[in-house]
Amino acid sequence: MGDAILDRDLKVEWLDAALRVARKRLSVAEARTQLRDELVHEPLGAAALTKTVTALTRIWLAPGTTQLSHVQWALAYADRTADWRPLHLGALLVSEPFIRSLLDACGREVIARGEVDTVVLRDRMRRLYGPRRSIDISTQRGVKTLRGLGLLEGEPSASVSTRGCLSVAEGALAAWLIRCLLLGRAAESIALDDLGHAPEFFAVKLPAVLPRRAAGVSKHTEGVGRTVMALDI
């Protein structure tokens, strides 16, 4: 696969810092400088700091033009919640194909085994991205990121993780997350019946009732008994 590989583990505090800087609407150069200043005292070497800032820039500071509208929605919504983890999850689903694939693999492992073994997970990711040492490292660091977001739970030294829970109670935020899932999948819609089984959402608890229209998606009926959430074109 030709997707970019996220080879950083991103702490929630670093993602929060990137979102705070993004909300200031600075130029990309100014935003990178400010984010670097915020992270300079973190336990990162010079090279790791630069790579981490670059990764966070892709997610929040300089998303591609196809991602811009979903980011603008998140920047505006951030005032309404103190827990930005769902916003980080959505942004990662769109901007980091490797993380979306990792979430998919974790979901399938949870369904099959009830837990996620990083060793088995690496095998899944190697089949997708190739048998490279860099994929093993990126998988391990990705697991750390997912643990930080509360999607996985496990001891720092343990290779086995269990399913966490990220509860999203507000309808507009849930709709936005679904939009991010569709953008990450390059899909136009998803049936409500399939949404509950989406492997990327294996640890996400969505509200029982979704809004008819919100955050760039809408709910409508296709055929008999099939209700979908679809991107607004």
ZIMOWO-V662690 format. One record per backbone hydrogen bond with DSSP energy under -1.0 kcal/mol. NH is the residue of the N-H (numbers start at 1). CO is the residue of the C=O. Records with the same first field share a line. If there is no record, write none. Layout:
NH: CO + CO
This chain:
15: 11
16: 12
17: 13
18: 14
19: 15
20: 16
21: 17
22: 18
23: 19
24: 21
25: 22
31: 27
32: 28
33: 29
34: 30
35: 31
36: 32
37: 33
38: 34
39: 35
40: 36
42: 39
44: 42
49: 45
50: 46
51: 47
52: 48
53: 49
54: 50
55: 51
56: 52
57: 53
58: 54
59: 55
60: 56
62: 57
67: 64
71: 67
72: 68
73: 69
74: 70
75: 71
76: 72
77: 73
78: 74
80: 77
81: 78
88: 84
89: 85
90: 86
91: 87
92: 88
93: 89
94: 90
95: 91
96: 92
100: 96
101: 97
102: 98
103: 99
104: 100
105: 101
106: 102
107: 103
108: 104
109: 105
110: 106
111: 107
112: 108
113: 109
114: 110
116: 161
118: 159
121: 117
122: 118
123: 119
124: 120
125: 121
126: 122
127: 123
128: 124
129: 125
130: 126
132: 130
136: 132
137: 133
138: 134
139: 135
140: 136
141: 137
142: 138
143: 139
144: 140
145: 141
146: 142
147: 143
148: 144
149: 145
150: 147
151: 146
152: 146
153: 162
158: 155
161: 116
162: 153
164: 151
166: 203
168: 205
174: 170
175: 171
176: 172
177: 173
178: 174
179: 175
180: 176
181: 177
182: 178
183: 179
184: 180
185: 181
187: 182
190: 229
192: 227
195: 191
196: 192
197: 194
198: 195
201: 198
202: 199
204: 201
205: 166
214: 217
217: 214
218: 230
219: 212
220: 228
222: 226
228: 220
229: 190
230: 218
231: 188
232: 216
